[in-house]
Amino acid sequence: MWLFFLGSAQVAVSTRAITDLSRYQEIRESYQDSPLIQHFPETFPPAATDIRLEYLPKFLQGGSHFIVSYILPSEQINEIRIQADEIAKYKYRTGESNQLTDELPDDIPKPPFQIDTTTAESSSQTYEVFILDVQAAGGAGSEWNHGYSYGIAIDDVARRVIYWHEYW
């Protein structure tokens, strides 16, 4: 009985997303030198506001994700855009309700983050998305059953920048 209870408690803790900003460095360090988050900022920029973080650690055969977003002045967003544009494998724009306005190749999955449509800042709902890398890791016939993607998304109107990594 106790073993079942302890195992259930571990699953509940392991599958809960972390949103505590004070754990950002700890989460970054847990990736060591992984290319999956090398594009994330080492620290939050001093001018960043409305900082949001969500980290879901990998557990058993489940996936994981790490998403950080914040609002920046336009000048700083332009610097990020220039850097992302130089290294992106794929680029596209989203339109209303996060629908694609530029198509990705059929076999490339759309990034995992959900664009917040519940706040006034998201009224533009138009993000420029830079997929820095995306790889399939599934077997024949189900290549995209497992894999990873990472990149940066920018909304100029809301001045929000999103950094993401997903492993599934």
N, C-alpha and C positions, 0 to 999 in steps of 0.2 A: 504494500500500500504506500509506504513512504517513498519508495523508489519511483513509483508512478507519479506521485505528487511533485517530487523534486524534478523529474523529467518534464512534467507539464509546466512547471514554473520556469525552467530553463528555456523552453520553446517560446513561452510568452515574452520573456525578456529579449530573446535573440531575434524575434520577429517584429519588434517595435522600432519605428523610425526614430532617429535621434534628431532633434531640432535645436538643441542647446548650442548657441553660438560660441560659448566659452570652450567647446570641445573641438573647434575647427582645427587647431594645430595637432591635437591628438589624432584626429581622423586622418589628416594629411600624412602624418608620420607613419600611420599604420600601413599606408600604401608603399612606403619606402621609396624606391626609385622607379616605380611603375609609370610607364608612359600614359596610363589612363587618366592621370590627374596633373600631369606636368603643365598643362595650360591653365590650371587654377592659379589664382594669385597666392603668393606666399603669405600675405596678410591682407586684411581688408583695407582698401584705400581710405585715407583720412576723410576724403570728401564723400564717401559712400553713406547713403541713408537707406532706411527700410531694408536692412540686411536680413535675408532669409536663408536658412540652411535646412536640408533634409538629407539624412544619411541612413540608408537601410543596409546593414551589414549582410554579407553572404551567410546563409545558414543552410546546411545540408545541401540539397540539390537546388535550392532556390536561388534566385538572382539577387543582385544588389544594385543600389544606385547611390549617387552622391550628387546633389544639386545645390548650388549656391547662387543667389541672385541679390542684386542691389541696384539702387538708383545712383547715377553719377551725372556730373555736369557734361554737357555735350562735347566739350573739347576732349575730355578723357575717353568718352565713348568712341570718338573718331580714331584715337590712337589704338584702341583695342580692335576696332574694325580693320584697320590697315594691317595689323599683325595677323589677325585671323584670316583675312583674305589671302595673304601670302602662303599660308600653310594648309588651307582647307582643301579636302578632296572633293567635297560637294558643297554647293551653296544653293539656297532657295529662299523664297519668301512665303510666309503664311498670310492668309487673308482672314476674313471674318470667321469666327469660331474655330480658329486654328486649322482651317482647310488650306491645302497647298495651292499657291498661285503659280509656282514653278514646279514642274514635275521632277521627282527623283527617278532614277532607273527603277524598273519594276521590282527588282530583287533587293532593293535597299530599304530597310525598315525606317520609319519616321522616328525621330528622337522621342525619348520616353516622357519628357517633362510635360506637365499640363500647364498651359498658359492660364493664368488667373483671369477669369472674365467676370469676377464678382466685385471688382473695385473700379472706382472712377478712372484710375490711372490706366486701366487696361482697355479703355474705350477704343483705342486705335486697333488693337488686336492684330497688329502687323509686325511680325518679327522677321528679321533677316537672320537666317540660320546657317551657321558654318559647321559642317560636319568635318572634324579634323581627321577622324578615322572611324571606320566601321568594318567589322570582320564577322563572317559567319564561322561557326564552330560545330555545326551539326553534321550528321552523316548524310550519305547520299539520299536524295529525295526529300530531305528535311534540313537543308543547309542552315536555314535561319532559325531552327528550333533552339539553338544556343548561339551565343556570340556576344559582341560588345560594341558600343559606340561611345564617342565622346566628342564634345565640341562646345561652341559658344553661340548664343542667340542674343540679338540686340533689337530692342524696340526704341526707335528714335523719339517717338512722341512721348512715351512714358519715361524715357531715358533709363530703362531697365536693361541690365546685362544679366544673362543667365549662363552659368558654367555648368555643364553636366557630364556625367559618366554613367553608363548603365552596362551591367553585365547580366545576361539572362541565360 
